Amino acid sequence: MSEKILDIKEERLSFFTPAGEVKALNGVSFAMNQGDVLGIVGESGSGKSVTAYSVMGLTAYPGKLVGGTVWFNGHEIEKMKEKDFRKIRGNEVSIIFQDPMTSLNPVYTIGNQIVEVIRLHTKKNKQEAWARAEELLELVGINEPEKRIKQYPFELSGGMRQRVMIAMALACEPDILIADEPTTALDVTIQAQILELMQDLQKKLGMAVILVTHDLGVIADMCDNIIVMYGGRICERGTAREIFYNPKHEYTKGLLRSIPNVNNMKKKLVPIAGTPINMLNLPAGCAFCTRCDAAMKICLSEHPEEMAINENHRAACWINVRDQLMNAEGGEQNV
């Protein structure tokens, strides 16, 4: 049985701004074992990136954990200080940001930046660190690593810069790799190459991966399990197959309807109506109810709890509760 390396229970995290309290996370719970690949999907502002960043302690002031617990590799995140986080960042948990050009330092060579990470978290000397840096560049599919290692970020293409970011993230073979929209700034062909590379490396190194994206198509093949977030809450979770072929939340259905289908190019894409919720003023009921065509009266006043659809699938939607009650009543009548 795989060892549990991440356990988040009822996490509530807020950002305290001059405009008021932004309730970014509202009772988020999930766990991961070694080697798991989890996709977190949702529109911008849904809380998916904040969830991932909280594992690394990157939600400091004005962000604050106001409830729940986050355990990672035996560390209780809310009790850690900045000096403790520095020991685990890049070592036990690493992140790939969406725009490598703003993540890499423009005045240092690629080699210097990778070597810095290696020497910070390992006991390798300078020569060993440079040899490891070349090895990492080769691992992520960069040709002529001995040449590239001496180049600056502006001398590389977008796809190559993202490969460098992956190499830096893998420098110390972390237990969890967080990929925050890793393909957003890349064209479709390079996107496919980067995702394939991440898949291969995950299998080779056996690490857990959290893939954060707004694009369900990106995580279709890569992830074992998917979490769909909206308004700082998990509205649906399940295996990739359950989410794609048996969605049980109206928001998930809306996301799926907006994905182009190559087998039916004449089919009109249907965008989700309305605008994302204002996190400064969350409703008492379901956060998605104002944009939901199937919303009922109870959706406005009470937030639904997650309900088990089956062993591997849960959703927080009043429609599922209604359908279950109707099926139960129908069954009693038949009896």
Residue pairs with C-beta under 8 A, 6 or more apart in sequence:
2 33
2 34
2 35
2 36
3 33
3 34
4 31
4 32
4 33
5 32
5 33
5 34
5 72
5 73
5 175
5 176
5 208
6 31
6 32
6 55
6 71
6 72
6 73
6 176
6 208
7 31
7 69
7 70
7 71
7 72
8 28
8 29
8 30
8 31
8 51
8 54
8 55
8 68
8 69
8 70
8 71
9 29
9 68
9 69
9 70
10 27
10 28
10 29
10 67
10 68
10 69
11 25
11 27
11 28
11 29
11 51
11 54
11 65
11 67
11 68
11 69
11 70
12 23
12 25
12 26
12 27
12 28
12 65
12 66
12 67
12 68
13 24
13 25
13 50
13 54
13 59
13 63
13 64
13 65
13 66
14 21
14 22
14 23
14 24
14 25
14 63
14 64
14 66
15 21
15 22
15 24
15 59
15 62
15 63
15 64
16 22
16 62
16 64
17 62
19 280
20 280
21 280
22 279
22 280
23 232
23 279
23 282
24 47
24 50
24 59
24 63
24 232
24 279
25 47
25 50
25 51
25 54
25 232
26 47
26 231
26 232
26 233
26 282
27 67
27 68
27 233
28 47
28 51
28 68
28 229
28 232
28 233
28 234
29 68
29 234
30 38
30 227
30 234
30 237
32 38
32 176
32 208
32 210
33 208
34 175
34 206
34 207
34 208
35 202
35 206
35 207
35 208
36 208
36 209
36 224
36 225
37 202
37 208
37 209
37 211
37 222
37 223
37 224
37 225
38 208
38 209
38 210
38 211
38 223
38 224
38 225
38 226
38 227
39 211
39 212
39 213
39 219
39 222
39 223
39 225
39 226
39 227
39 240
40 48
40 51
40 52
40 210
40 211
40 212
40 213
40 226
40 227
40 229
41 48
41 213
41 214
41 215
41 216
41 219
41 226
41 227
41 228
41 229
41 255
42 48
42 214
42 228
42 229
42 230
43 214
43 230
43 272
43 276
44 214
44 276
45 276
45 277
45 279
46 229
46 230
46 231
46 232
46 276
47 229
47 231
47 232
47 233
48 212
48 213
48 214
48 227
48 229
49 180
49 181
49 212
50 59
50 63
50 232
51 212
51 229
52 95
52 178
52 180
52 210
52 212
53 59
53 95
53 178
53 180
54 65
54 70
54 77
55 70
55 72
55 77
55 93
55 176
55 178
55 210
56 85
56 88
56 89
56 93
56 95
56 178
57 77
57 80
57 82
57 85
57 89
58 95
59 65
60 82
65 77
65 78
69 76
69 77
69 78
70 76
70 77
70 78
71 77
72 88
72 92
72 93
72 176
73 88
73 92
73 93
73 175
75 84
75 88
87 121
90 117
90 120
90 121
90 168
90 169
90 171
90 172
90 174
91 121
91 172
91 174
92 174
92 175
92 176
93 174
93 175
93 176
93 177
93 178
94 168
94 169
94 170
94 171
94 172
94 174
94 176
94 177
94 178
95 169
95 177
95 178
95 179
95 180
96 162
96 165
96 166
96 169
96 177
96 178
96 179
96 180
96 182
97 103
97 165
97 180
97 182
98 180
98 181
98 182
98 184
98 185
99 184
99 185
100 153
100 158
100 161
100 162
100 164
100 165
100 185
101 153
101 158
101 161
101 185
103 165
104 110
104 113
104 153
104 161
104 164
104 165
105 113
105 153
106 152
106 153
106 154
107 152
108 152
109 149
109 150
109 151
109 152
110 137
110 148
110 149
110 150
110 151
110 152
110 153
110 156
110 164
111 130
111 133
111 134
111 149
111 150
113 164
113 168
114 133
114 136
114 137
114 149
114 164
114 167
114 168
114 171
115 126
115 129
115 130
115 133
117 168
117 171
117 172
118 124
118 129
118 132
118 133
118 171
118 172
119 126
119 129
121 171
121 172
122 129
122 172
124 132
130 149
132 171
133 149
133 167
133 171
134 145
134 146
134 149
135 145
136 167
136 168
136 170
136 171
137 145
137 148
137 149
137 163
137 164
137 167
138 145
139 167
139 170
139 201
140 163
140 164
140 166
140 167
140 170
140 197
140 201
141 163
141 193
141 197
142 148
142 160
142 163
142 164
142 167
148 156
148 160
153 161
153 164
156 164
158 185
158 186
158 187
158 190
159 186
159 190
159 193
159 194
162 182
162 183
162 185
162 186
162 190
162 194
163 194
163 197
165 182
166 182
166 194
166 197
166 198
166 201
169 177
170 177
170 201
170 205
173 205
173 207
174 207
175 207
175 208
176 207
176 208
176 209
176 210
177 198
177 202
177 207
177 208
177 209
177 210
178 209
178 210
178 212
179 198
179 209
179 210
179 211
179 212
180 212
181 212
181 213
181 214
182 194
182 195
182 198
182 211
183 190
183 191
183 194
183 195
183 213
183 218
186 194
191 218
195 218
195 221
195 222
198 209
198 211
198 222
199 221
199 222
202 209
209 222
211 218
211 219
211 222
211 223
213 219
216 226
216 243
216 244
216 255
216 256
216 259
217 259
219 226
219 240
220 240
220 244
223 240
224 239
224 240
225 237
225 238
225 239
225 240
226 237
226 238
226 239
226 240
226 243
227 234
227 236
227 237
228 234
228 235
228 236
228 237
228 243
228 249
228 251
228 252
228 255
229 235
230 251
230 277
230 287
230 288
231 277
231 279
231 282
231 287
231 288
232 279
232 282
232 287
233 287
233 303
233 316
234 306
234 316
235 249
235 251
235 252
235 288
235 315
235 316
235 317
236 243
236 247
236 248
236 249
236 251
236 252
236 313
236 314
236 315
236 316
236 317
237 306
237 313
237 314
237 315
238 246
238 309
238 312
238 313
238 314
238 315
239 312
239 313
242 309
242 310
242 312
242 313
243 252
243 313
244 256
246 309
246 313
247 253
247 256
248 309
248 313
248 315
248 317
248 320
249 288
249 315
249 316
249 317
250 288
250 292
250 293
250 294
250 317
250 319
251 272
251 288
251 291
251 292
252 315
254 270
254 272
254 291
255 272
257 269
257 270
257 272
258 269
258 270
258 271
258 272
259 269
260 269
261 267
272 291
273 291
273 293
274 290
274 291
277 283
277 287
277 288
277 290
283 289
283 290
283 300
284 300
284 301
284 302
284 303
285 298
285 299
285 300
285 301
285 302
285 303
286 292
286 295
286 299
286 300
286 303
286 304
286 316
286 317
286 318
287 303
289 295
289 299
289 300
292 299
294 319
296 318
296 319
296 322
298 318
299 318
302 318
303 316
304 316
304 317
304 318
304 320
304 321
305 316
306 314
306 315
306 316
307 314
307 315
307 316
307 317
307 320
307 321
307 324
308 314
309 315
309 320
